Amino acid sequence: MSGGGTERAPGRACPVVLAAPSGTGKTTLARRLVEEGDDYAFSISATTRAPRPHERDGVDYWFVDRAGFEAMAARGELAEWAEVHGRLYGTPKAQLEDAARRGVHVVLDIDVQGARQLKAAVPETRLIFVLPPDVDTLLSRLTGRGTEEPAEVARRLRSALEELQAVEDFDYVVVNDDLERCLGTIRGIVSGTVQAMGPEAVARDAEAFRTEIRRILADEYARYTD
């Protein structure tokens, strides 16, 4: 696999980007994809961040210094990269190419900017946005444990508003109303047997969510809104 190559045939290995508002179940979906077969694997990012205790190079991250990272970027060795809180993070192309040769789909948890970069570098990438069945379900997942302060819930709802603006940049939108069904849909998308939603439907669904989140922020969390 190489940046700017031709589209792969349906069913061939490809990178998979999952994006979703907090509380949608994205982490569980990604973990299940990787744990339930040998054809999915988590991406290992390169980073200039110092390793934490028990983190291993090449397992948790590829740890490099800033000069080394910038050299990788300059040589075109990164499919996407970004600076976050003063540290650099990126996805090595070699990792994606090796996975493709082995028939493994690499699952990535990256931001919208990174997703756009990756799609430009590797056109066969599947960009999948995960929605909860409705905003009430999202809110109950954010507050259900009873451990989140209202200010934190408000912050996550505001983040969801921003994230939902990017839905139209994604190829597919799936609804996590049932975990097993959602997993099946994602696998179908990756194998090429499930088609993308039309842009009008995607925009309509995302805007409906955003309208309801704005109402909840105004009615229930106004004092915690910047």
HELIX and SHEET records of a PDB file:
HELIX    1   1 LYS A   26  GLU A   35  1                                  10    
HELIX    2   2 ARG A   66  ALA A   74  1                                   9    
HELIX    3   3 LYS A   93  ARG A  101  1                                   9    
HELIX    4   4 VAL A  112  ALA A  121  1                                  10    
HELIX    5   5 VAL A  135  THR A  143  1                                   9    
HELIX    6   6 PRO A  150  LEU A  164  1                                  15    
HELIX    7   7 VAL A  167  ASP A  169  5                                   3    
HELIX    8   8 LEU A  179  SER A  191  1                                  13    
HELIX    9   9 PRO A  199  GLU A  220  1                                  22    
HELIX   10  10 ALA A  222  TYR A  224  5                                   3    
SHEET    1   A 5 TYR A  40  PHE A  42  0                                        
SHEET    2   A 5 HIS A 105  LEU A 108  1                                        
SHEET    3   A 5 VAL A  16  ALA A  19  1                                        
SHEET    4   A 5 ARG A 126  LEU A 131  1                                        
SHEET    5   A 5 TYR A 172  VAL A 175  1                                        
SHEET    1   B 4 TRP A  62  PHE A  63  0                                        
SHEET    2   B 4 ALA A  46  THR A  47  1                                        
SHEET    3   B 4 ARG A  87  PRO A  92 -1                                        
SHEET    4   B 4 LEU A  78  VAL A  84 -1                                        
END                                                                             
